[in-house]
Amino acid sequence: MNLKLRLTILSFLQFAVWGAYLTSMGNYLGSVGLGSKIGLFYAMQGIVSIFMPALMGIIADRWIQAQKLLGICHFFAAVFLIAAGYYGMSAGSDVEFSKLFLLYSLSVMFYMPSIALSNSVAYTVLVNNNYDTIKAFPPIRTFGTIGFICAMLFVDFTGFQHSYSQFFVSGILGIVLFVYSFTLPKCPTNKSDEKKSFSDALGLKAFALFKDKKMAVFFIFSMLLGVSLQITNGYANPFITSFKDIPAFKDTWGANHANALISLSQVSETLCILLIPFFLKRFGIKKVMLMAMFAWVLRFGLFGLGNPGGGVWMFVLSMIVYGIAFDFFNVSGSLFVDKETDKSIRSSAQGVFMMMTNGFGATIGMLAAQGVVNHYVFSQTDPALQLEGWQTSWYIFAGYALIVTVLFAVIFKHKHDPNQLKEVNH
């Protein structure tokens, strides 16, 4: 089978596993009385991302081939998520937070590092076969988003977005990917006879990247922007669905099919990923990151302004800018880290980037967002007042993103060299 096709299937399955529940889990939690805990579930993805991607990256660099470790991670993630679905099915409306949260947490503990590992596998295989990652990777990654969309739409139109069944869908896809990972080309570990220091042996060399002022600033802003990453995943669906409680919007398509409306975000992603090679080469990492940051301002602000009726165009526009917000940050950032690091610490460096963005950033972001939403939204019982609370919350998130954008523009220094991106990182 064609090498790029094999990596494309990997990318499709990697994100289909996540798409099955990431945007709809908040609806299920609300339906079983755990609406005020939504932030904790999404924050847990961040908490485990603080240490698991870096740890797994070290293991992949030193001891277990990355494609095998990727499969192992998906096996455990799938088993625990299927267990969470089974518990939800057994408990019905009497779901206990502690039990569901434990099973879910164990699942994401193994899923989150698989994102960085799948990137590392793709980069390693491409480089070993003399492909330019800047050109070859974005089209492959596009199919990850297509996988995410397919899983989202399947969960929406089967009626699973309010149900524990979304966990079963994700778990089954995870088992398929577990098997598939072991068919991928080998990603050699970096075994060497030379004497290494304790930190080198553990793969902690990647953290030395923080000694480089440019990389340190980049990682810190990656964390600050990572604050925004999971907010709409956790709250967009419950927010849009809440319009069903307002008589004027009760029968609108958007209010009744929030997941399908949100899937436009992922459609935008697929298109924006393909623009990355051009934008990175033309404008450089700083301007591309600034575009991403300003897109987050629009993403949140348009949610605050729009509605699923006459204002649905603002929701649609918010979904369109999400592609720039997410991809120009996540994918471009990942490629930037890959180009700036030695191949011996490639997996570890991706783990550090993941730790800063989906780890510290997303954890802080979701816990803060939960505090904001619980204060302005869930403290109210009247649907109209809840809606006002949602709008206030989105404006607060937009304001934060704007402050980060201005600071990044002033502080991050990077001289763009268009020729550097033509090189293949051997």
Secondary structure by P-SEA (a helix, b strand, c coil): ccaaaaaaaaaaaaaaaaacccccaaaaaaaaccccaaaaaaaaaaaaaccaaaaaaaaaaccccaaaaaaaaaaaaaaaaaaaaaaaaaacccccaaaaaaaaaaaaaaaaaaaaaaaaaaaaaaaaaccccccccaaaaaaaaaaaaaaaaaaaaaccccccaaaaaaaaaaaaaaaaaaacccccccccccccccccccccccccccccaaaaaaaaaaaaaacccccccccaaaaaacccccccccccccccccccccaaaaaaaaaaaaaaaaaaacccaaaaaaaaaaaaaaaaaaaaacccccaaaaaaaaaaaccccccccaaaaaaaaaaaccccaaaaaaaaaaaaaccaaaaaaaaaaaaaaaacccccccaaaaaaaaaaaaaaaaaaaaaaaaaaaccbbbbbbccccccccc
